[in-house]
Amino acid sequence: MLVATPSDFGFYGAGEGRGGRYAPWVKNAASQERFRKDLTRMIDLLLTGRTAEAQAQAASAVPTQIPELPAVTFTDLDGKTLTRADLAGRAVLVEIWATWCPPCRPTLSWLGEVKKKYGDRLAVITIAIESKEADVRKLAGEMNLPFVWTMGTAETVGALGDVSAVPTMLLFDTQGRTVTTFFGAPPSLHGEAEAKIAALLP
């Protein structure tokens, strides 16, 4: 049962924060106590069989997807910028990941194969959050994949919706409309995502 998401704690990337139900979180006893009470209430509901009530309360915390690619500017590791206008006419896949995330590296490798398959018809933008830039640069150099590698900022990650897990993958069609959002890395992730991409770019 989902009780809270990262945005509730004011999290959008390393060193960045915005308001949320439990923000500020770090060293703030009142915020931590509020979360503890909400968690305790949710557990009590489940243990007493009131699952419908628990589900209703948790529904507001479920991550939601944005309707379209936001008008934000992505800046890659070399300082080059990329806007929504630059991406017009292409399907766009945005991968939000972290260097400390075990499932992220296989997904990045898989995305490399997908990008090679579809070429310029598909733009792949990777956004590293809660990661050191030096580590991201090192990994990008080692993997040598044809992506736009960027560092997450409060503006870009916040504009992409509620990032509740890494990896989070967002797929947009050639008109910039959201096709789907994948949260986390279930075993079916690559197969389901590739099917969606294939439907967009037959």
Buried (B, 14 or more C-beta within 10 A) or exposed (E): EEBBBBBBBBBBBBEBBBEBBBBEBEEEEEBBEBBEEBEEBBEEBBEEEEEEBBBEBBEEBEBEBBEEBBEBEBBBBEEEEBEBEEBEEBBBBBBBBBBEBEBBBEBBEBBBEBBEEBEEBBBBBBBBBBBEEEEBBEBBEEBEBEBBBBBBBBBBBBBBBBBBBBBBBBBBBBEBEBBEBBBEBEEEBBEBBBEBBEEBBE
